[in-house]
Amino acid sequence: MGDLAYYLAMEIHCFAKNSPPLECRTINRETPDENMREKELGRQCATQELKRTCELFDDIAAEIEKNDTDKENLNRLHEALRKECAEEKKANYCKKRNELQIVRWKSTFFFDPIYSGDQDDRKKKYTDEKISYGDVVGCVDYFLTPEKMMAGSESSLFKSLNKLKKYPEPKRAIHLYPQQRVDLDLSVANRCFKALWNFEGNRAAHMNHTHFQSELILSQRNMHLLALSLRVSEKNIFGALTANAISDHYLHDSFAPGHITAWRSRLTDVAANAFHDKRNRLGARASIDEKFFAKMNAITIDGLATTITDKLLERADEKNNPYLARSVRNYFLLAEQKDRQETCCTSMSPAEQLLYLRNIAESLVQAKEITLKGDDFLWDDMQKEQRLLLLVTEVRSILDILESSMLQEPDKNGEARVKIVDSFKNNNWFWFEKDKTAGQVVAFIGPSQLTATIGPVKYEVENIPKIYGYERNDPIYGVSIGFDDMLFGDQHNRSTILFERLIFGNANEKRDSLNLALLGGVHASHSPFGNDAGFSLRGAVILPQTETILSIPFRYVRMHEASHKTWKPTIGLRLDQGFSSFATFYLEITHDSATQRDGGIQSGLSIGAGLGFAAPQCRTPGISSLMACR
């Protein structure tokens, strides 16, 4: 999604100008036909009347490729070229040469919006020069702080000195913000992936409070403002686009109701995921500010008013722009995504597909409300309007950066003038309750209402309770595997396994409050003297800030006694601690009972230890496929 938005924003920004700005070198989409076009333009350049025009194009290209570009000289060349291209006989040549110049310019200082190889090939041949805008958007989840992505990799100074050989100028090392791809501490192939052994990524997921509720809205705002500042005050377009890609990650999250509403700071990892998954699946209604959306969607090209959605449909032509056409088809029709294939759309002709997309655009423009869903549910058939709304909003986010600039002429007092386009200044998030008796609004007291505004979208989520019940989440399951050491009678060890399900739980608004939970399950054990089984009930006190669980397990176990079986109760104290509540290490002391060598049963203290694993229903292997997780 990030690459498609970036590509479309660059198409709008670059092809609307006779003399494209420097950042337009980021578009790099060569095709075999371009060699023929260049030869044809070369033959036209051989004519005397076009000679001066061709020289100006070449001089500008040479000036741009210089690291120490003289901007005054470049502006002078651009002004001369504009005068040349204003002549009617040269206008057609200039248009063709200009388009070819845009798509053929390459630079190590800016993003490639696309990569032509498939994903498997990309992983094998990954280089820093192939980092795309979408890569940065997606990789934010795998960094504890996104600033790390911009600050550069310390290890590259020692392990990857070959990178520095490409850019030997000492001045490259003194920039605080990245100015080229090699400055980024980012590797899609080696770092930004979901796996248990991706320790940095898992640590980031554990501490990802900035991706939820008010912190999410603030994160998007902070990084968007940083991007505008880098663009205008520091004139660092690459750094600005990098910061804005990070901002767009939070923009994506803000369109997922699970991120807007999940009480991340009061819930453990497991409970937060259970809430997040269910809310993303069920969705949330949000209103669309028609006037503000029309303003964000509006653009001007060659002096003519049009919209981002119209430009999207216009440029998504299979013949003239195969990359954009394929990306749009996959994004909206999902023809190549096997697990989400929509048979109603895959058999359409290109003309029918464009008509289908136009209907989506018209439906969105007319909509006053929309149901937003998150994560995989964004790709459901009914979410096409949401996908288009998100795409338009992200394109506008990127255009904010591209259209902002330091103006050439100072104001009447000689002060520098700036042009800042900021479409997200009205973003907000507020959780409140109206006191009906006093007529006042009090924050963070419930039952309450949450409102959030992100660009043209406004959430209004009502009836959020003061004490939040875990039972509102997806069901949570757990398994504990360990060993007990009997300190009484025939001292021996036994292995145990416990399967549990959360029955009840709650969290409340007090920052240092404890969450409470009740879990029920079945228990089984194996010892040298036989196998036992029974039922378990466990009351737990949870500290979500440290992922600590203190519980009192009560079991009613059926044991072997001589020639018959009998039921015995046990009670204990258990402490679970882990990096995440998905996996914990536990210690337990129990007033226990155990079968002895002589066939009798004795009671006393036992000490146990083991591992506990927990997950929401829709993240539990085997269970998720049987339940209604879609």
Number of C-alpha atoms within 10 A of each C-alpha: 18 23 21 21 24 28 25 24 23 22 18 21 21 25 17 14 14 18 22 17 14 16 19 23 23 25 24 19 19 13 11 7 8 14 12 11 13 15 11 11 17 13 9 15 17 11 10 9 12 17 12 15 21 20 13 17 19 13 14 18 15 12 17 19 13 9 9 8 12 11 11 9 12 17 12 12 16 20 13 14 21 17 10 19 20 12 11 9 12 14 15 12 17 25 16 13 17 19 16 17 21 23 18 17 19 18 20 17 20 25 27 24 23 21 14 10 10 8 12 10 10 15 14 9 11 16 15 17 15 20 22 23 26 23 19 29 23 19 21 25 22 23 22 19 14 18 15 14 23 22 15 20 16 10 10 15 12 9 9 12 11 11 15 16 9 10 14 10 10 8 8 14 13 7 10 12 20 25 21 21 25 22 24 21 20 24 19 19 15 10 17 20 17 12 10 8 9 14 13 14 21 21 15 17 17 16 17 20 17 19 25 25 25 19 16 23 24 19 20 27 23 14 22 29 20 17 26 29 19 22 24 23 11 13 14 18 24 22 28 27 27 28 28 30 31 28 30 29 23 26 26 21 20 27 25 23 29 29 28 28 24 24 21 24 18 23 25 24 24 22 29 21 22 26 24 25 28 23 24 24 20 16 19 21 15 22 17 22 17 17 10 14 18 14 14 22 19 15 20 13 15 9 8 7 9 13 17 22 21 15 16 23 17 12 18 22 18 13 8 10 13 15 19 21 21 17 17 23 20 15 19 21 25 22 18 14 12 8 7 14 17 16 11 10 16 15 11 14 10 14 11 12 18 20 14 15 22 16 13 18 20 12 13 20 17 10 14 13 16 20 16 28 27 27 17 12 18 20 20 17 15 13 18 20 24 20 21 19 23 21 22 21 26 26 24 27 26 26 23 23 24 24 16 17 21 16 12 9 11 12 11 8 6 8 9 12 15 16 12 17 17 17 19 20 12 11 17 16 18 15 22 18 20 16 13 8 6 7 8 10 13 13 14 16 20 20 15 19 19 20 17 22 21 22 23 23 24 20 24 15 18 14 11 17 15 16 16 20 16 23 17 14 20 22 19 23 22 21 18 20 17 18 21 22 16 22 15 16 15 13 11 16 17 18 18 21 18 20 20 20 20 20 17 16 22 20 22 20 16 12 9 11 14 19 22 20 21 18 21 22 19 18 22 17 20 15 16 12 15 14 16 19 19 18 18 22 20 22 18 21 17 23 18 24 17 13 21 20 24 19 21 19 21 19 23 17 23 18 22 20 17 14 7 8 11 11 14 16 15 16 18 18 17 20 18 21 18 16 15 21 23 17 20 20 18 21 17 20 19 20 16 22 21 27 22 20 11 10 14 13 17 13 16 14 14 22 19 19 21 18 18 22 17 24 23 26 25 22 19 14 10 10 14 14 13 10 10 9 14 11
